[in-house]
């Protein structure tokens, strides 16, 4: 996880959810620890897409059949995991741009 | 414009699906009972009505941009500024542009102008995008879509279409 990525995402979450940025650490889970509701989460992912020029697969994340696997939620929505995924998408995007 | 029933957009004047922009029109009837208490002796269009006008304008644009497959529901007023009082008997123009569009959530920027092109208010609005698959009643969904489709300008270039059907 790049520190710069984390700081930008923490700033987005802090602004949208009115959460003190000092309380945001990479190990916090957006849904389980920070209690961010689905609407704010959509707004956060929208802002992340705008800031980083990527497209997070939010529709896929929310297409859950049957019971929600809590372990999956713990893994997927940890801030560190979100930042890693954003870094991955940004790297892919940059590689694709360089190819063209 | 029927303030009491929240039918605020009278006409879609133009819609450009390529640049993702729309212009709408509405006339604020001075006879509306809304002005009896807002305010006595000093009637002013409530700000919430102008926000709704911007939401309906943006919603029509989002509907057209998704080929009427998904219904946008205003879920967030991200920012809103009211720059002038709007009096009854004013005709207003709504302009909206899409900031970002997605299958679940979209954002639009909208503005309202008067006949002299003076900006009355502006806002950035968030929309939850919902289709029949999200539990909405299919019949009601299609009925709403049909009513809203009827408001769209005819593609041949005829840009004046009444809220109550093609003139």
Boltz contact constraints between the chains, C-beta under 6 A:
constraints:
  - contact:
      token1: [A, 39]
      token2: [B, 75]
      max_distance: 6.0
  - contact:
      token1: [A, 42]
      token2: [B, 104]
      max_distance: 6.0
  - contact:
      token1: [A, 42]
      token2: [B, 105]
      max_distance: 6.0
  - contact:
      token1: [A, 43]
      token2: [B, 126]
      max_distance: 6.0
  - contact:
      token1: [A, 46]
      token2: [B, 100]
      max_distance: 6.0
  - contact:
      token1: [A, 46]
      token2: [B, 105]
      max_distance: 6.0
  - contact:
      token1: [A, 58]
      token2: [B, 104]
      max_distance: 6.0
  - contact:
      token1: [A, 59]
      token2: [B, 103]
      max_distance: 6.0
  - contact:
      token1: [A, 59]
      token2: [B, 104]
      max_distance: 6.0
